[in-house]
């Protein structure tokens, strides 16, 4: 059959002029090239998507790190092999910052996600990570601020009221004033945000770290009455801090204290060595303390107060940190306040509550007194959006409890 078809085709082809033959050949070739190119791009896109999904899944996997004076690139190679993902180093940025691949790392972490472990590991070196080209890309914090990603965020009620033109501006203002305010174009930063009416979405160009915070904020605003999602590690820390404990230490170095508390409470505890160094505190500083039958939370507060230290929960870990540095670590949370308002729809009533909060809860920590904390009312869901230290959040939670 094919032979029978080939003869008429060959005869027809022989009747074409050389110019027409070339034209026919060129069109056919072009169609083949375009088809191959489309298939290649599709396969490449599919492969890139697969790698991105693998990285996202790996970042949520539980990991363990146990290194003593190991070169940094060796630690990265271990994580790369353990979680079966590509991890690349920004060699130029690290070299410009004077960070060598052979800088030694000492860190013991267990039972937390790879994302949190990387945050801890890299923070000590002023490094961070994002995803790029199907790989986890490690670079300096200053360089990461230059790498912007554009993402669309669909917005639906209650965050946006289609029947009220301009209601999207309430959400835009809340994001800009709460999440890294200095990073937006209005304040001279690179980040941009705009509303796309036909798609009912926000188009935001920002760093990956800021995008993580924006996604978290939008989730909290959509369901302000729901408690924020917490990992098993964070829930375990909260439970351990509320348990009764007995402590008896005599001239125990701080770093040995940490190991003793970890063994006793079975939770991950770390020292913020960077804040210790900045405050001139040596891990070999000794503590003497004895207490029986009190909550671990209360015991730690009394014990650490003497050294001007405190604890915060960060990256699924209980971190012992200087009080000065703890005040600089801000977290954004949402507080439903309808029960506390005389008129749930009245901004004036909300403003009165805000004035009371900033006047009575660590007043000098708020932006109006040159602090870093921010607070604003978000009318669509009758809640306060607060960016503050853990100490202030603890006080605010008590104040707003039913």
N, C-alpha and C positions, 0 to 999 in steps of 0.2 A: 504493500500500500504506500509506504513512504517513497519507494522507488518511483511509483507512478506519479506521485505528487511532485517529486524532485525535477522530472523532465520538463513539465510546463513551466515551473518556476525558473529553471535555468534558461529556457527559451525566452521568457519574459525579461529576465535580467540582461540577456545578450542584446535585446532590442533597445535597451536604455543607452543613451549617450554617456560617455565617460563622466561628463559633468553631473548628469542625473544620477549615475551610479554612485558618485561620491556623495551627493546630497542624501540619497537614500541610505548609504552606508553611515554617514555622519549622524543622521537622525536616529538610526538604529543603535549606533554606538552610544550616543548621548543618553538614550532611554535606558540602556543597560547600565551605564555609569551612574545615572540618577537613581536607578533601582538599587544598585549595590550600595551606594552612599546612604540611601534611606534605611536600608537594612542594617548597615554598620552603625549609623547613628542611633537606631532603635536599640540595637544590642548594647551599644555603649551606655545609653541612658539607662537601660535595664540593669546593667552591671553596676553603674554608679548608685542607682537606687538601692540595689541589694547591699552594697557596701555601707551606705548611709543607715539602712535599717539594722545591719549587723552592729554598727557602732552604737546606735541608740540602745539596742538590746544589751550590748556589753556594758555600757555605762550604768545600767541598772542591776548588773550582776553583783553578787556578793564577792568580796575579795579579801585576801590577807596579804600583808606586807611585813617582812621581817628581815631588815637589812642593818648591818653595822659597818660603817665606813666603806660602803660600796660605791663605785663610780656611778654617776648619774645615768650615763648611757646604758650601763648594765642593768640598772633598775628598770629603765624603759623597755629594754629588750625582754626582760622577764615578764613584764605586764603584757607586752605584745604577744609573746608566745602563750601566756596563760589564758588570755581572753580571745586569741585568734583574730585580732584586728590589726590593721595597719596603723602604726604610730610614727609620725615624722617629726624631726626637730627642725626649727627655724635656725639653721646654723649661723646665718648672717646676724640675725637679731641677738642671738645668744652671745656671739663673739663681740658684737658692738657693745653689749652690756657687761662684758668681761666675765661671762659665765662659761666656764669650760665644760666639755662633756665629761671630764674626769673629776669634776667636783664631787666630793664624797657626801653620801647620804646615810644618815642613821635614822631609822624610823621603824616602829613596830605598830602595826594596825591590824585589827582582825574584825570580821563580821560586819563590815559596812560596804556600801556600794562602791564600785570602781569610780564613779563620779565624785563621791565625797573623798575617797582616798586620794585621787588626783588633786582635788582642790587643796587638801592638806599638804600633800607632798610638794606641790608647785608653789604654794603661797610663801613658803620659807625662802624661796629663791626669787621671789617677785616674778614668777612665771604664771601662765595660765594656758588654757587650751580651747580650741574650737574645732569644728569639722570643716575640712576643705579637700575637695578632689577625692572623696571616698576614703579619706584618712583622718585620723585624729592628729591635729597639728598643734604642737607645743611651741609657744612663742613667749616673748616678754609681755608684761601687762601693758606697757606703753605702746608696743607695736600692735597688740590686739585691739586697742582703741581706734586704730586706723582701718581695721577690717570691718566693713559694714555689710549687712545682709538685709535685703528687702523681703518682707513677709506681709502677706495679707491676713488680717484678722476679721472674720465675719462677726458682725455684732447684731444681736437680736434683743428684743425686750427681755428683761427690764433695763438692760444697759443702754438701750437706744429706743426712743419713742418715735416711730415713723410719722405719727399724726402731729408731732410737735417739731416744726422746722427749727434747726439749730440745736436740738437736744444732744446731738453728737458732740458738741463743743464741751459739754459737761464732762464727758468721758475723756476727751482729748486733754482738757485742762488737768483732770485728775492724774492722768498718766505723766504728763510733763512735770507737774509740780511734785510728784511723789518718787518716780523712778529716775534716779541720777539727773536731777534738774539741770545741772551745768552741762550735760552732754547734748542738749537739744539746740537746734539752730537759733531759737529765740534768745538763747543765752551765749551764743557764740560757738556752740559745739557743732558737731557734724550731723547729729541725728535729726531726722525729719519725720513728720507724721501728718497725714492728710486723709480726709474722708472721701470715699468713692461712692456717691449716691446710687448709681445704677446697681452696683453690686452689694450695697449696704455693708461695706467693710472699711476697715482702717488699713491704709498702706503705710507701713512703718519701716524706715531704713535706720538700722541701729546695729550695735555690736551684738554678738551672740549672747554675751552675758546679760546685757540689758533686755534682749528678747526673752530670756528665761524668766526674768523678773516680771516683765509685762504679762506673759502668759499666766504666771502664778497670780498676779493681781486681778486679771480678768476673771479667772476661775473663782477667786474669793468674792468678787463683786457680784457675780452671777448668782451665787448662793451664800449670802452673808450669814445666814442662820446656821449653816452647816459648819461643824468644826473643821479646821484645816486638816488636810490629809497629812498623816505622819507615817514615817517608816517604822518598822518593827523596832529598830535600834533606838529611835527617839522615844517611842512609847516605853521601852525598857528602861531608859534613863529616867523618865518621869516617875515610873514605879519605884525604881531603886532609891531615888531621892526622898521619897515619902516613907520608906521603910525605916523602922527603928534599928539603931545600930549601937555598938559599943566600940569605942576607939581608945587605944592606949599606946602613945608614942613617946619615946624619950630620946632626945637628940637625934631624930631621924632626918636625914637629908630629904629635901623636897622631892627629888626624883625617885627616891626609894618610897616616899609617902605615896606617890602616884601608883607605883607598882603594887603596894599593899592595898590601896583602895580598889584598884582594878580586880585584884584577886578576891577581895571581900565582897564587892558588890556585883561582880560579873558583868560590868559594863565597860565600854571603851572610854578611857580617860587619857588626855594628852596635855602637855604643857605648851603654851604659846611661847616658844623660845625667843622669837623675835621681840616680843614685848618685854620679856625678861632681860634681854640684852640691852634694850633701849633704856630700861629702868635701872640697869646695873645690878640686877638680881642674879645671883649664882644658884644653879640647881643644887649645889652642895650645902646651901643654907639649911640649918637644922631647925626642927620644930619639936616641941614637947607639948603634948596635949592628952587629956584623959576625959572621957565622958561615957556615960552609960544610959541606955534607954531613951535616946532622942532620935528624931528623924535625921537621916544623913544630910538632908538639905540644911538644917539648922546647925548641925555639927560643923559642916564645911564652912558655913558663913563665919562662925565664931573662930574657927581655926585659921582661916585665911585672912580675916580682918587684921590680924596682928601684923601681917606681912604686906598689907595694902594690896592684897590679891582678891580675886573673886572667881566665879565660874560663869560660863555661858554655854549654851548648847549650839554647836556649829558643826556642820558636815557630819551629822549623826554621831557626834562625839561630845562628851563633857570636857570642856577645855578650861584649864586653869590659866588665868590671864591677869595682867595688871588691871586695876580699876580704871586707870586712865585710858588704856587701850579698849577696854570693854565698853566704855562710853562712846567710843568712835565706831563700834560695830552696830550698824543700824539694821533693823528688820522691819518689813512692811506687813502690817496686819489690818484686818477689817473688823469693826465693832458695830453690830446692830444697835441703834439707840432709840428706836421708836418708843419703847416703854419709859424712857427718861425724858421725853419731850411733852410739853403741855399741848402742843399741836404738832402732830407728826409731819405735817406738810409745811411747817413754818421755818424758813431759813433763820429768822431772828431767834427762834427758840433754840435752834441748833447752835447758833453763834454764841448764845449765852452759855450753853454747856461747854463749848470749846474754850471760851474765856475763863470759865471756872477751872477747867483741866489745866490749861497752861499757867494759871496763876497759883495753883496749889500742888502740882506734881513736878518737882524738879524744874522750877521756872527758867533757870538759866540754860536749860538744855534745848529750848525751843528757838526756832529761827528768828523770832521777833526780838530776842535778846542775844543775837549772834551765835546761837547754838545751831546744831545741825538737824534737830528733830522737826518734822512737819506734821500738821494735822489739818484735815479739811473735811467738810460735810459733802456727801455724795447723795443728792436728793432722790435720784431714781430708785435707790434701794434703802433709803433712810439709814445710812451708816456713816461711820467715821473711818477715814483712811488715815492711818497713823504710821509714820516711819520714825522709829525710835530705838533706843537701846533696850536690852532685855530688862534692865532694872526699871525703866519707866513703864514698859509694857506690863510688868508684874503689878505695879501700883495701879495702872489704868484698868487692868482686868478686875482687880478687887473693887475699884470704885464703880465699875459699870455692871458688876454682878447683880442679878435680880435679887 
